[in-house]
Every structure is written in structure tokens, then in C-alpha cells.
């Protein structure tokens, strides 16, 4: 079982594509950089007690580019099989959704960069 938070960016208009080809070409690298920051924020902003470092080292990100869309995800690797219970809660444990806030911040940053680039390209 794995915890994954994901955002797919599709439907970038032709106007932006024509005026901002450089930005679009660099968008996967921008997404990768911002997700790396989100991983570090998730590692630093949780309430679980770090004993072995396995869960923190299992917080990862992935960027996939397919058919004009960019999928960015932040996830807990399966090697920390208990990560889902910490993130989602289990029985008397309250959820510690430490991936969600850094991921939401990532989405806001990417959307802001897209908006800023669109305004500059007009």
C-alpha cells in the first residue's frame, strides 16, 4: 500500500505554447525542483518520532512527462510500509498528513509560475 498525492497539468493553450516555448521546455525541470523542495518540507514537518530514518528517506517525488501532460507526485516509498498508517492514521492514531501541505504549496508555486509566464508572454 502506498500514499501518493498527485497533480496532472494538461491543456496548456496553444497561445502559451507559441509564446513561451522555452518556459514549456523547462517546465519539467521546474516541477522537479519544486517537488524536491516539497520532499524536504515533508521530511522536516511531520510529527512522527524518527528512530531509524527509514520513513524520512522513503519520502520521494516523481515527474512524468507524457503526451503533453506533466504528472508530479509526492509519495512514500513501499520500503516504509508503515508510512501509510502514519499519514492516514490507524485505529487510535490520528492522521499526520505531512505530504499534503508541502504538495499543496508546490501546486500553488507551479500555478503562480504558469500565470506569471502567461502574463509576460502576452
ZIWO-V216350 format. One record per residue. N is the residue number from 0. SS is DSSP state (@ for helix, = for strand, . for the rest). PSI is psi in whole degrees, -180 to 180 (NA if undefined). Layout:
BEGIN
n=N ss=SS psi=PSI
n=N ss=SS psi=PSI
END
This chain:
BEGIN
n=0 ss=. psi=142
n=1 ss=. psi=146
n=2 ss=. psi=127
n=3 ss== psi=130
n=4 ss== psi=136
n=5 ss== psi=148
n=6 ss== psi=130
n=7 ss== psi=130
n=8 ss== psi=113
n=9 ss=. psi=174
n=10 ss=. psi=34
n=11 ss=. psi=125
n=12 ss=. psi=155
n=13 ss=@ psi=-34
n=14 ss=@ psi=-46
n=15 ss=@ psi=-41
n=16 ss=@ psi=-44
n=17 ss=@ psi=-41
n=18 ss=@ psi=-18
n=19 ss=. psi=43
n=20 ss=@ psi=-38
n=21 ss=@ psi=-46
n=22 ss=@ psi=-45
n=23 ss=@ psi=-37
n=24 ss=@ psi=-31
n=25 ss=@ psi=-5
n=26 ss=@ psi=-42
n=27 ss=@ psi=-38
n=28 ss=@ psi=-36
n=29 ss=@ psi=-46
n=30 ss=@ psi=-44
n=31 ss=@ psi=-46
n=32 ss=@ psi=-47
n=33 ss=@ psi=-36
n=34 ss=@ psi=-33
n=35 ss=@ psi=-40
n=36 ss=@ psi=-42
n=37 ss=@ psi=-38
n=38 ss=@ psi=-47
n=39 ss=@ psi=-39
n=40 ss=@ psi=-42
n=41 ss=@ psi=-39
n=42 ss=@ psi=-31
n=43 ss=@ psi=-14
n=44 ss=. psi=65
n=45 ss=. psi=167
n=46 ss=. psi=7
n=47 ss=. psi=155
n=48 ss=. psi=122
n=49 ss=. psi=115
n=50 ss=. psi=-46
n=51 ss=. psi=-16
n=52 ss=. psi=-1
n=53 ss=@ psi=-46
n=54 ss=@ psi=-46
n=55 ss=@ psi=-41
n=56 ss=@ psi=-12
n=57 ss=. psi=-4
n=58 ss== psi=118
n=59 ss== psi=173
n=60 ss== psi=163
n=61 ss== psi=141
n=62 ss== psi=126
n=63 ss== psi=133
n=64 ss== psi=118
n=65 ss== psi=130
n=66 ss=. psi=48
n=67 ss=. psi=5
n=68 ss== psi=154
n=69 ss== psi=121
n=70 ss== psi=121
n=71 ss== psi=129
n=72 ss== psi=150
n=73 ss== psi=130
n=74 ss== psi=167
n=75 ss== psi=120
n=76 ss=. psi=151
n=77 ss=. psi=-19
n=78 ss=. psi=-21
n=79 ss=. psi=72
n=80 ss=. psi=-15
n=81 ss=. psi=-6
n=82 ss=@ psi=-37
n=83 ss=@ psi=-35
n=84 ss=@ psi=-35
n=85 ss=@ psi=-45
n=86 ss=@ psi=-44
n=87 ss=@ psi=-14
n=88 ss=. psi=160
n=89 ss== psi=124
n=90 ss=. psi=-112
n=91 ss=. psi=-7
n=92 ss== psi=130
n=93 ss=. psi=147
n=94 ss=. psi=144
n=95 ss=. psi=83
n=96 ss=. psi=66
n=97 ss=. psi=-10
n=98 ss=. psi=-28
n=99 ss=@ psi=-47
n=100 ss=@ psi=-47
n=101 ss=@ psi=-36
n=102 ss=@ psi=-42
n=103 ss=@ psi=-38
n=104 ss=@ psi=-41
n=105 ss=@ psi=-48
n=106 ss=@ psi=-44
n=107 ss=@ psi=-42
n=108 ss=@ psi=-44
n=109 ss=@ psi=-45
n=110 ss=@ psi=-39
n=111 ss=@ psi=-43
n=112 ss=@ psi=-39
n=113 ss=@ psi=-45
n=114 ss=@ psi=-45
n=115 ss=@ psi=-41
n=116 ss=@ psi=-37
n=117 ss=@ psi=-44
n=118 ss=@ psi=-43
n=119 ss=@ psi=-30
n=120 ss=@ psi=-10
n=121 ss=. psi=NA
END
